């Protein structure tokens, strides 16, 4: 309990006749990233709004940084950073003015606020546009400015609600670097995302939500192991030796299975795969390949992908769009 910087129990929230949260428990350990996945309407954004003090739950309780979000929302707000699904910068101010303003609202001196703003603008590749009004920024630039704004106060807990939506792949990876650096500096992160590779790359633990409930909670590898066993994939250097490779794979195959040619979309010919029941199969296969003097250009042991996990748990395809519940946020006072 003392190691948890976010701890929510039995959160419930209903909009009209739609239950957005139906008894949700969430926990973020200090210095880690919790990834929250789910299809449209799963309740991810509603949960973030509650934890960030923007929305009152109908019932349940939550603490952030050891502070009750309902009793002391103003104290919680001073300990957190929040980036929502859509950029929320003041478009009439310059990028620099946006960040300096936030710094001063957080009681930084003007000098310290400016220093922090310039540091973040450089970090997010916005220094050249720092003195331009934000309304002249591209969508991706506004998104990066919004992300920078959430970090001005060196927050202890950071809520990132689909933070890389609208960023190109290179900028998305830059953002991953920012998240990792914040965690390395001691911050804790709750991340909702529509990109499964993002959760796989960043999250120490993953919660899967559906219809307002938590339906799974585990490490990325733990979730993958729930869906099915591992798969061995081998590509011999000499394609003529593929039949021998298939025979060796059959020898380590999971009961009731056999090796098959790899027919995955976009795959090159000349590889074979087989389901296996544990890591030991890899060592057995390597020894067999050495004995048979078969050289390979590819040898891999795969868990199911998070895409397969997501589909198995929710029945919905991956890479969903934004939450489809758009009730107005009820500000806490």
N, C-alpha and C positions, 0 to 999 in steps of 0.2 A: 504493500500500500504506500509506504513512504517513498518508493522508487517511481511512483506514478505521477506524471505531471498533468495528465488528463485522466479523469476517472468519472465516467457517466454510468448511471444505473437506471434501468427501467424508464427511459425517456419515452414519452408519448406526446404526439402532437397530431391534431386532426384539423384539416381544412374542409369546412362544410361536411360532406359525407365521406371524404377521402382521408384514411389514416396515413399520414406522412411518416410518422414514427410510431411503432407499435411495440414498445417495450425494449428499446435499444440499449445495450450495454457496450461501452467503448472504453478502452484503456490505452494510453500511450506511455511507455516507459521512458525515463529520462535519457536523453542523448540518443534517441532512436527515431526512425521514421515509420509511422503507421500508414499504410496505403489502404484507402477505402474504395472498393470497386462495387459496381452495381449498374443494372440497366436503368433506362429512363424511369423516373418516379420512384426509385428505390428508397429515397430519403437521405441521400448523401449530403446534399446542400442544406436541407433542413437541419440535419444534425450539426453541421458546421455553424449555421446561424445561431443555434441554441448555445453551443459552446463558446462562441465569440460574443455572446450577450446581445445579439441582435433580435432574438426571438424568444419568447417565453414558452416553455413546454407546458402542456396541459397537466402533466404530472411527471414524477421522476426527479432525480437530483443529479447535479454535476459539479465537479470541482476542476478548476484549472490553476495550475501552480499552487495548489493547496488552498485556493480561495473559492468559496461558494459563488457560482455564477448568478444566482438569483438574489442572494443577500447583499453581495458586494460587487455589482457589475463594474463600477467605476475602477475598482482596484484591479479587477481582471484585465480591463482594457489597457492598463499601463504595463502589463506583463506580456502582451501578445502582439503578434503581427498578423494581418489578415489580407489575403488577396482573393477576391471573389472571382466569379466566372467572367465578369466583364470589367474592363478597365474603368476606373472611377476617378480619374484625375480631373483637375480644373483646367479646362481647355483654354481658358483665357490667360492663364499664367504660363510662364516658361517652365521648362523642365526643372531648372534650378530653383525657381520660385516655389514650385509645388513642393519640392523636398525640403527647402528651408522652412516653409510654412509649417509643414508637419513636424519638423524638428523643434520649432519654437512652441508649438502646441504641446509637445512632450517636455517642455521646460528646459530645453537646451538653450544656451546662450546663442545669440545670433552668429557669433564667430564659430562656435562648435557646430551649430546647425549647418552653416555653410560648408565647413570642412567635411562633415559627414555626407552632405549632399554631393559635393564634388567627388568624394571617394566612390559613392554609389553610381554616379553618372559614368565615371570612368569604368567601373566594374561591369556595367551593363552596356558599354559601348555607345553611350549617349552624350559624351563630352562635347562633340562637335555641334550637337543640336541643343545644348544646354540652355542657350539664350533665345531659342525660338519658342513661340507659343505652342503649347501642346496640341492645339487644333491643327497645326501644320504637320504633325507627326503621322506616319503611317500607322495602320492598326497594330503591327508588330512592335513598333516603337512605343506606342501608348501602353501596350501590354507590359513591356519591359520597364517603363517608368512606373507603372502600377506595382510591379513586383519590387522595384527599388523602394517605393514608398512604404511597403510593409516591413522593411528592414531598417528604417531610419533609427528607431529606438533600441536597436540591439535586443530584439524581443527574446524572452526565455522560451516561449511557445509560439510556433508559427503555424497558422492554418492556411493551406494552399488549396483552393477549390478549383480544380482543373487549370492549373497555372500556366500550362504551355499551349493551351488552345489558341490558335491563331499565329503561333510562332513557326518559322520554317525549321527543318530538321537540325540545321547547324545551331540556331539560337536555342532550340529545345535542349540540345546537349549542353550548351553553355549554362542553361538554367539548372540542369542536373548537377553541374559542377558547383553552382551557387548553393544548392540544397546540401550537397555533401560538405561544403566548407562551413556552412552554418552549423551542421551537426557536429563537425569536428571541433567547432568553437564552443560547443556545449548546449546548443539549442535542441529542442525537440520539435518534431514536425508531424502534423496530421495532413495527409495529402489525399485529395480525391482526384481521380484521373480517369479519362476515357481511353488512355493509351496503356495497354497491358504491358508493353515492353518497358514503359516508364515505371510502373509499379515493380516489375521484376528487377529493374536496375537500381531502384532507390530504397525500396521498403524492406525493413527488417522483419515486419509482420504485416499480414494483409487481412483485412476484414472484407467479407463479401456480403453485401446487403441486397435484399429483394423485398419489394412490397412493404417497406418500413420495418423489416426485421433483419437481424444479423443471422445469416444462414451458415456462415463458416468463418473461422478465425484460426490462422496458423501462419507459419513461415511460408515464403513462396515455395520452397522445396516440399514442405509438409503438405501444402495444398495439392501440389502436382502428384505426390505419391497417393493421395486419396483417390484420384481419378483412375489410375492404373499403374502397372509396372513400368519398368524401364525398357528401352529399345536399343539394341546394338545395331550399328550401321557400319558397313565395311565396303571400301572400294579398292580392289586390287590394282596395282600398277599395270599389270598385264591383264587386259579384259578376258583373255582366253582362260584364265584361271578362276573366273567367276564361279563355274560349277563346283570347284573344290572349296571355294569360300562358302558357298551355300551349304555344302555338306558339313563344314566345320561349325557353321552357325547352328545347324540343326542339332548338333551335339550339345550345345549349351542352351538350347531354346527352352522357354517355359513349357510346362506340361501341356500337351494338347495343341501346341503351335508348331509352325515350321517356318523356315526362312523364305523370304519372297524378294523378288527384284524390286528395287526402289522405283516406285512410279509416282512419287510426289511431283506436283506441278513445278515445272522449271528445273527439275533435277537432271543431271547429266546421266547418260546410260552407264552401266557397268558397276552398279553398287547393289548390295543386298542388305536387308534388314530382318531382324527377328526380335520378338518380345522375349525378355529374360526376367528372372525373378529376383535378382540381386546383383550387387557390385562384383561378386566373385566370378560371375560369368565373363567379365572383361579380362580378368587375369588368366582364366582358363583359355579363352580364345587367343590371347596374345601368345601364350606358350605354344598352342597348336599351330599358329601361323609361323612361328619361328621354326618349329620342327619340320614343317612342310616347306620351309624356305620361300614363303609367299610374301612378297613386298606389297605394301599398301600405300596409297596416297591419302586415304581417309579412314579413320577409325574412331568412332564416337559412341559414347553411352549417353542416351537422352532420357530425361524425364518428359512426361507430357508437358506441352506448353501451357502457359496461363490462359491462352485462348481456349484450349480444350477444357481446362478447369472451369472457366467462366461459363462456357456453354453447358457443361455437365451440371453445374450447380444451379444455374438460373434459367436454362432453356432459351436464353437470349443471345444473339450474336455479340461479338466484342465490338469495341470502338463505338459505343453508343453516343448519342448526342447529349445535349445538356438536359438537366432535370426538367421534367414536363409539369412540375407543380410550380406555379408562379404566383402564389399568394403574396400580397405585400408583407414585407418584414415588419413585425411589431417591435418597435424599439423599447428596450427596457429603460425605466426611469427610476 
